[in-house]
Amino acid sequence: MDVADTAIAFDGASKRYRNGTLALREVTWSIPVGARACLLGPNGSGKTTSIRLLQGALAPTTGWVSLLGQEVNGPHYADARRQCGIVPQSAGMYADFTTAEYLELARRLYGRGDVATAIEAFGLAEHRDKRLAQLSGGFQRRVVVAAALLSEPAVLLLDEPTVGLDPVAAREVHNYLRAAMKGRTTLLCTHNLAEAEALCDDVIILRSGEVLLHEPLARLRERERPRTRLIARQGAQELAQAVRMHGHGAEVVDDAVIAFVDARSAAPALLRALLSDGIDVYECRPLPATLEELFLEAVGR
Amino acid sequence: MRAGVIRSLLWKETRQIGRNRTAMLTATMLPFVILFLAPIQLLVAMHFGGGPGMDQLRDSPLPGFADVTDPRQLLVQFFYPMMLVIGGLLLPSLTTAYAIIAERERRSLELLISLPVTVAEILAAKLLAVLAVTAVIGLPYVAIVLTLLLVLGIAGPATIPALLAPFIAAVACSTGISLLLTLLARDFRTANNLSGAFIVPALVLTVGTLGAVGGTARTYVLAALLLALGGVATLVALKWVSVERYLE
């Protein structure tokens, strides 16, 4: 990948904290300009450390990290950093700053943006003069997203943007993010696999500070074992036996059978055979693996 | 470090310190007593009062001050430098602790570093804000007392820099020490206790230096020592302690 096309890059980057914890182990990965990637991984896998390295708050112990082609904390990093909006993971809020004041601080630091427009765009007009700590979790997150987008950045770093929010507030934030991510390079750190699936195209899975997998979500799906869910009047046990007799693997899950056949290419023939055997199949549908299943398979659990 | 960013952060810091009633009350009352009330009381007692205290000082001078024959000169060579150092040490410690620990306790450092700033810029702005608050609150008191010394003929113009030097050095020293102690402390209370405990060795250093160094150089030597101490503390804080531990 050409450096000019690379939005975010880690090259042999490690981070060892002062307490000895090795949070990242010589990771190498990159995403191109315009990509929407999610960084998945269990707790302690190095997701937040990766974000903090990108934002220049921490320095890598070895290797290097770059943002929009500029090495983090290098001579031109400050320019790249001003092109990057960050939504931190459940950060504390200033009790002595109002929404408008915090956004004004963000505007001053980015050197551009319009506070009034951001307040309007994120539905914050009623809360303009309220102290940040007085806002509900959903509105606090809206303010943080508004601050990240105030300067129309080219890159968005989202660290667990909806963690701790109720489903309604999370959906509102998703709507804002979905609109904001259009045309922007986005790196989303999340535990929420549905969120990752809804918002991203590429997946990077970290475990114990190492990159376990990095590929487009679509390709990850291609690798999954094809599955079709079947239900018959005769019951799951009899149906599973019939499926196996036709040379396919089958697993009983509650009252249904998961047949390991591709729904598009092999299921019609299997269905015809089962019906001719006198098995009254009344439900047959493809069963795509959820990202959670793909994730668990990738991390080996 | 970028001047524009520091200016914006300074705007944030001074607003936040100004809105904290406890920090402002302590930062205002303490220097009023140490840098204004006590020096004026001493000045009135020594210049206008005379009395047994004056005679006692004349007959048995303080250790290291045998060369000072006029007890009023003890004001400018011992008592005032000591008060200015105490005031200079106490004044920035609370605001430094507030500016840094509050950010840690409410976990707003994560929020701040999500904006395009560096940790060094954040710390620089905090220290500048502390110095600005200290200057605004402390310097007027010091200016009044020094003016009175000049008007009453107790001190000449050359004494003014000799008295200002230890005050400014104490403020710088206290800021550096407070930065180090605040980064090491777990919470606001611990940071304040540690800063308070530091006053004792600082006073020993002050009295020792004023007594050991003779003549008019004594306050300048004291200032140099305080600056060196503050410099070392700042270096240790930034190089070995660092804000990184807040983010781990």
Interface residues (C-beta under 8 A of the other chain):
Chain A: Y17 R18 N19 T21 R52 Q55 G56 A57 L58 N73 A78 R81 R82 C84 I86 V87 P88 Q89 A91 G92 M93 Y94 A95 D96 F97 E101 L105 A106 R108 L109 Y110 G111 V144 A147 A148
Chain B: R2 G4 V5 S8 L9 W11 K12 R15 Q16 R19 N20 R106 R107 S108 E110 L111 I113 S114 L115 P116 V117 T118 V119 E244 R245 L247 E248
